[in-house]
Amino acid sequence: MHRPYREAFNAAFSSSLWRRQTDLLEGRIGARASYRLAETPVFLSPLVAERLVTAAREIALLLDNPATIAAMRGAVPPEWDVPGMDSYPSFLQVDFALVDDGAGSLEPKLIELQGFPSLSAFEVFQVEAWSEVLQGVPGLPKGPWSGFFSGLDRNSYVDLFRRVVVADADPENVVLLDLDPPKQKTFVDFEATRLLLGVDAVDPRALKLEGRKLFREKGGKRLPVERIYNRIVFDELIRTGAHLPFRLTDPLDVTWTPHPNWYWTFSKASLPYLDHPAVPKTRLLSEVDPLPADLAARYILKPLFSFAGGGVNVDPTPADVARIPAKERHGWCLQEKIVYAPFLPAVDGGGVKVEIRMMFYRPEGAAEPVLGLNLCRLSRGKMLGVDFNKDFTWVGSSVAIAPQG
């Protein structure tokens, strides 16, 4: 961490400072986050920030290999194989745990990948809210703070985000697609997206299919849908059995951003294909025989596709593995256990663990993905998910920031 910034912030911290930040967020977006917001931003040292950027970019480029993508594409279930998949996802999330490097600093270790969108709009407002609040903290630099990368500022980042989501379409002909958007935990990001891009969140069940074309109603107008900013989590679609007016596998006259197949292709199923110092050893459970003798001590058992940490077993036993039918083991992996460093001191003296998501964007025609923004999750529980941190403070959603420029 950046020790001087952390010491200055903790010395000035009060619950009213945190409430001011959350109130600023709610006031500017017009909606309140339904997940917990952490009491602090993350201040990284320049060394750790550079390690994160380097590892994230190297992993993103490792994934940009047609042969590797062809192999990973096997994770797409045939019944969910959507036509028109592009050569690389328009959104990529690279999630790292920050761990002790053994030399008094921190290094990133990959937790998972997602070829799926994240809170790309909400984080813009979270950065701005913290930036404003920090102006009144003694000992911290004055002026704007930034959570952006690749030389981007707020305006150039929003332009990048717009080129990925809207491209050259009219925003009215673009929809953010998810089931029952107002009830989603990410609805605050949907509202932030509408503010930044003019793109509405729409339930797919409200769309009309005519031939190969989709339409929506807005203000009494019938509007063609040209682009879909896809936020549908397949786990939820499968679990709810929601009936859509079209099949995702139909050849529709729309452009997906990102294409739904990347949800499966760039995921935990990708980890066994990556050889990088920041990537823990990962194997598909179907390929592990015999089980390692140090199973519980050194490995985590994970489903390849789950939401918010569901199904993850951090202390697996042979009996746990035995309960998974052999025909389903291709959908699980064993990953080398990672020990998060509780390096961030809370004001009550406890240590906080940090996971950081490095968020990439690839507009149509771009040569490679651009690292744009980050988000952080803070934890004091055994795992990072909300359900594992219910009784703690200084946990939840946050962002890593540094003085701009």
FENTAHU-V813698 format. One record per residue. N is the residue number from 1. RES is the residue in three letters. PHI is phi in whole degrees, 0 to 359 (none if undefined). PSI is psi in degrees with one decimal (none if undefined). Layout:
N,RES,PHI,PSI + N,RES,PHI,PSI
This chain:
1,MET,none,166.3 + 2,HIS,273,98.6 + 3,ARG,301,-47.6 + 4,PRO,300,-40.7 + 5,TYR,295,-43.0 + 6,ARG,296,-44.4 + 7,GLU,296,-40.3 + 8,ALA,295,-43.5 + 9,PHE,295,-49.3 + 10,ASN,297,-35.6 + 11,ALA,294,-31.7 + 12,ALA,264,-3.1 + 13,PHE,293,141.9 + 14,SER,211,159.8 + 15,SER,296,-28.6 + 16,SER,291,-31.3 + 17,LEU,296,-45.1 + 18,TRP,296,-43.8 + 19,ARG,296,-33.6 + 20,ARG,297,-41.4 + 21,GLN,297,-46.2 + 22,THR,292,-35.6 + 23,ASP,292,-38.1 + 24,LEU,299,-43.8 + 25,LEU,300,-50.2 + 26,GLU,297,-40.5 + 27,GLY,294,-38.1 + 28,ARG,281,-33.1 + 29,ILE,270,-30.1 + 30,GLY,84,15.1 + 31,ALA,208,151.7 + 32,ARG,257,139.6 + 33,ALA,297,135.2 + 34,SER,269,3.8 + 35,TYR,246,163.3 + 36,ARG,286,136.0 + 37,LEU,260,128.5 + 38,ALA,291,155.6 + 39,GLU,283,-2.9 + 40,THR,213,148.6 + 41,PRO,282,174.5 + 42,VAL,254,129.3 + 43,PHE,251,109.8 + 44,LEU,263,145.1 + 45,SER,292,156.7 + 46,PRO,303,-36.9 + 47,LEU,297,-48.8 + 48,VAL,292,-39.2 + 49,ALA,300,-42.0 + 50,GLU,293,-37.6 + 51,ARG,298,-41.8 + 52,LEU,297,-47.6 + 53,VAL,298,-45.5 + 54,THR,297,-48.6 + 55,ALA,297,-42.5 + 56,ALA,297,-45.9 + 57,ARG,293,-40.1 + 58,GLU,295,-40.2 + 59,ILE,292,-41.5 + 60,ALA,301,-39.4 + 61,LEU,285,-33.4 + 62,LEU,301,-36.4 + 63,LEU,288,-20.8 + 64,ASP,276,63.8 + 65,ASN,225,115.1 + 66,PRO,305,-38.3 + 67,ALA,292,-42.1 + 68,THR,295,-43.5 + 69,ILE,298,-40.8 + 70,ALA,299,-39.2 + 71,ALA,290,-43.3 + 72,MET,291,-25.2 + 73,ARG,298,-17.4 + 74,GLY,297,-13.0 + 75,ALA,285,-13.6 + 76,VAL,284,117.9 + 77,PRO,297,137.7 + 78,PRO,306,-35.0 + 79,GLU,286,-9.0 + 80,TRP,240,18.1 + 81,ASP,279,104.0 + 82,VAL,271,134.6 + 83,PRO,294,158.2 + 84,GLY,83,25.3 + 85,MET,295,135.5 + 86,ASP,274,-178.7 + 87,SER,277,-15.5 + 88,TYR,199,144.0 + 89,PRO,291,149.1 + 90,SER,283,-17.9 + 91,PHE,231,137.3 + 92,LEU,218,129.5 + 93,GLN,247,130.1 + 94,VAL,241,111.2 + 95,ASP,260,126.5 + 96,PHE,240,142.2 + 97,ALA,271,145.8 + 98,LEU,263,121.6 + 99,VAL,235,162.8 + 100,ASP,290,127.6 + 101,ASP,273,1.8 + 102,GLY,82,-1.2 + 103,ALA,231,23.8 + 104,GLY,88,10.9 + 105,SER,225,-168.0 + 106,LEU,240,152.1 + 107,GLU,221,154.6 + 108,PRO,273,142.3 + 109,LYS,232,129.1 + 110,LEU,293,131.4 + 111,ILE,261,-50.8 + 112,GLU,195,170.6 + 113,LEU,239,153.2 + 114,GLN,217,121.7 + 115,GLY,271,57.3 + 116,PHE,209,152.1 + 117,PRO,291,161.3 + 118,SER,231,-155.2 + 119,LEU,275,60.8 + 120,SER,294,-26.0 + 121,ALA,265,-44.8 + 122,PHE,303,-40.3 + 123,GLU,296,-28.9 + 124,VAL,301,-45.6 + 125,PHE,288,-33.3 + 126,GLN,294,-41.9 + 127,VAL,301,-47.3 + 128,GLU,296,-39.5 + 129,ALA,294,-44.9 + 130,TRP,295,-39.6 + 131,SER,302,-41.9 + 132,GLU,291,-43.0 + 133,VAL,295,-37.5 + 134,LEU,291,-15.7 + 135,GLN,298,-24.5 + 136,GLY,262,9.9 + 137,VAL,264,115.9 + 138,PRO,300,140.1 + 139,GLY,91,-7.5 + 140,LEU,258,150.0 + 141,PRO,301,140.5 + 142,LYS,275,161.4 + 143,GLY,101,175.0 + 144,PRO,292,148.0 + 145,TRP,250,154.5 + 146,SER,226,145.6 + 147,GLY,245,13.5 + 148,PHE,266,163.7 + 149,PHE,232,-179.5 + 150,SER,59,30.7 + 151,GLY,73,12.2 + 152,LEU,277,148.3 + 153,ASP,244,-172.4 + 154,ARG,303,-48.5 + 155,ASN,294,-44.9 + 156,SER,288,-30.9 + 157,TYR,294,-47.2 + 158,VAL,299,-35.7 + 159,ASP,296,-42.0 + 160,LEU,299,-47.5 + 161,PHE,301,-42.4 + 162,ARG,296,-41.8 + 163,ARG,295,-29.3 + 164,VAL,282,-41.8 + 165,VAL,274,-50.7 + 166,VAL,265,-34.8 + 167,ALA,55,-129.0 + 168,ASP,258,15.9 + 169,ALA,276,163.8 + 170,ASP,284,131.0 + 171,PRO,307,-26.8 + 172,GLU,292,-20.3 + 173,ASN,262,13.7 + 174,VAL,240,137.6 + 175,VAL,231,142.1 + 176,LEU,272,116.2 + 177,LEU,255,122.6 + 178,ASP,202,159.1 + 179,LEU,288,126.4 + 180,ASP,44,65.6 + 181,PRO,311,-44.2 + 182,PRO,299,-20.3 + 183,LYS,266,-1.8 + 184,GLN,281,144.8 + 185,LYS,298,-25.2 + 186,THR,269,12.8 + 187,PHE,301,-33.7 + 188,VAL,299,-33.2 + 189,ASP,287,-34.6 + 190,PHE,298,-42.7 + 191,GLU,293,-38.9 + 192,ALA,296,-36.1 + 193,THR,296,-41.2 + 194,ARG,298,-40.2 + 195,LEU,293,-40.5 + 196,LEU,280,-37.6 + 197,LEU,243,-13.5 + 198,GLY,75,21.3 + 199,VAL,257,128.2 + 200,ASP,273,147.4 + 201,ALA,275,129.9 + 202,VAL,226,138.2 + 203,ASP,283,131.1 + 204,PRO,301,-24.3 + 205,ARG,288,-9.4 + 206,ALA,269,-6.0 + 207,LEU,277,157.0 + 208,LYS,243,135.7 + 209,LEU,256,126.5 + 210,GLU,229,108.2 + 211,GLY,65,-120.0 + 212,ARG,258,5.7 + 213,LYS,252,145.9 + 214,LEU,251,146.0 + 215,PHE,225,156.9 + 216,ARG,224,161.8 + 217,GLU,254,135.4 + 218,LYS,212,120.1 + 219,GLY,56,36.1 + 220,GLY,82,-0.2 + 221,LYS,258,146.3 + 222,ARG,259,115.6 + 223,LEU,244,132.3 + 224,PRO,288,143.8 + 225,VAL,261,115.5 + 226,GLU,259,-32.7 + 227,ARG,227,142.3 + 228,ILE,241,116.5 + 229,TYR,276,99.5 + 230,ASN,277,115.1 + 231,ARG,240,10.5 + 232,ILE,287,122.9 + 233,VAL,273,119.6 + 234,PHE,299,-32.7 + 235,ASP,306,-44.0 + 236,GLU,288,-38.6 + 237,LEU,298,-42.3 + 238,ILE,289,-44.2 + 239,ARG,296,-41.2 + 240,THR,277,-19.9 + 241,GLY,64,28.0 + 242,ALA,302,134.1 + 243,HIS,264,116.7 + 244,LEU,263,154.3 + 245,PRO,284,1.7 + 246,PHE,210,161.3 + 247,ARG,263,137.2 + 248,LEU,300,-26.3 + 249,THR,276,-0.8 + 250,ASP,291,147.1 + 251,PRO,282,87.2 + 252,LEU,270,153.1 + 253,ASP,273,63.2 + 254,VAL,221,159.7 + 255,THR,253,126.0 + 256,TRP,269,138.4 + 257,THR,218,103.9 + 258,PRO,279,163.8 + 259,HIS,295,137.3 + 260,PRO,303,-28.7 + 261,ASN,297,-23.2 + 262,TRP,289,-20.8 + 263,TYR,304,-39.0 + 264,TRP,272,-38.8 + 265,THR,288,-49.4 + 266,PHE,262,98.7 + 267,SER,199,-167.3 + 268,LYS,300,-21.8 + 269,ALA,294,-16.1 + 270,SER,279,-24.0 + 271,LEU,301,-39.6 + 272,PRO,297,-15.8 + 273,TYR,269,-4.5 + 274,LEU,257,131.3 + 275,ASP,241,101.4 + 276,HIS,204,145.3 + 277,PRO,303,-26.0 + 278,ALA,272,-1.9 + 279,VAL,257,116.4 + 280,PRO,293,151.5 + 281,LYS,300,126.8 + 282,THR,224,134.1 + 283,ARG,225,145.2 + 284,LEU,295,137.4 + 285,LEU,300,-32.4 + 286,SER,295,-16.3 + 287,GLU,254,6.5 + 288,VAL,258,110.4 + 289,ASP,199,114.3 + 290,PRO,277,171.0 + 291,LEU,292,145.8 + 292,PRO,297,144.7 + 293,ALA,294,-28.6 + 294,ASP,260,39.2 + 295,LEU,308,-57.5 + 296,ALA,291,-32.0 + 297,ALA,283,-31.4 + 298,ARG,240,-6.5 + 299,TYR,229,156.3 + 300,ILE,243,139.7 + 301,LEU,259,123.3 + 302,LYS,228,139.8 + 303,PRO,288,145.0 + 304,LEU,292,-29.2 + 305,PHE,228,111.1 + 306,SER,204,168.6 + 307,PHE,238,134.0 + 308,ALA,57,39.0 + 309,GLY,80,8.2 + 310,GLY,298,132.3 + 311,GLY,84,-5.0 + 312,VAL,285,131.7 + 313,ASN,243,109.9 + 314,VAL,275,-11.7 + 315,ASP,226,64.3 + 316,PRO,289,149.5 + 317,THR,242,162.7 + 318,PRO,305,-33.4 + 319,ALA,294,-36.5 + 320,ASP,298,-43.7 + 321,VAL,295,-40.5 + 322,ALA,298,-26.7 + 323,ARG,285,-11.9 + 324,ILE,271,116.6 + 325,PRO,304,143.6 + 326,ALA,305,-37.2 + 327,LYS,289,-11.9 + 328,GLU,255,-2.0 + 329,ARG,286,-15.6 + 330,HIS,291,-13.6 + 331,GLY,263,12.3 + 332,TRP,229,157.1 + 333,CYS,223,155.3 + 334,LEU,256,124.2 + 335,GLN,240,136.7 + 336,GLU,305,132.5 + 337,LYS,292,138.2 + 338,ILE,245,133.0 + 339,VAL,257,106.1 + 340,TYR,297,140.3 + 341,ALA,272,121.3 + 342,PRO,280,65.7 + 343,PHE,274,-18.6 + 344,LEU,268,114.3 + 345,PRO,280,123.5 + 346,ALA,282,163.6 + 347,VAL,293,-19.5 + 348,ASP,273,3.3 + 349,GLY,96,-11.2 + 350,GLY,283,157.6 + 351,GLY,266,143.3 + 352,VAL,243,136.0 + 353,LYS,267,150.4 + 354,VAL,230,133.0 + 355,GLU,243,134.5 + 356,ILE,236,132.0 + 357,ARG,257,122.1 + 358,MET,262,122.5 + 359,MET,252,118.2 + 360,PHE,253,150.8 + 361,TYR,224,136.0 + 362,ARG,229,97.0 + 363,PRO,296,159.2 + 364,GLU,302,130.9 + 365,GLY,87,-5.8 + 366,ALA,289,146.2 + 367,ALA,288,-32.5 + 368,GLU,204,163.5 + 369,PRO,291,150.1 + 370,VAL,250,127.0 + 371,LEU,286,119.0 + 372,GLY,248,-43.4 + 373,LEU,204,173.4 + 374,ASN,222,163.9 + 375,LEU,220,156.1 + 376,CYS,235,151.9 + 377,ARG,237,129.4 + 378,LEU,253,140.2 + 379,SER,217,146.5 + 380,ARG,234,3.2 + 381,GLY,266,-173.5 + 382,LYS,290,-29.5 + 383,MET,229,173.5 + 384,LEU,275,-19.7 + 385,GLY,295,157.8 + 386,VAL,304,-41.2 + 387,ASP,296,-19.2 + 388,PHE,263,3.0 + 389,ASN,227,25.4 + 390,LYS,296,-31.0 + 391,ASP,258,15.5 + 392,PHE,244,156.1 + 393,THR,255,171.6 + 394,TRP,58,39.6 + 395,VAL,226,162.8 + 396,GLY,116,-156.1 + 397,SER,284,135.7 + 398,SER,208,-168.8 + 399,VAL,207,144.8 + 400,ALA,272,128.0 + 401,ILE,227,158.5 + 402,ALA,213,159.4 + 403,PRO,303,133.6 + 404,GLN,292,133.1 + 405,GLY,86,none
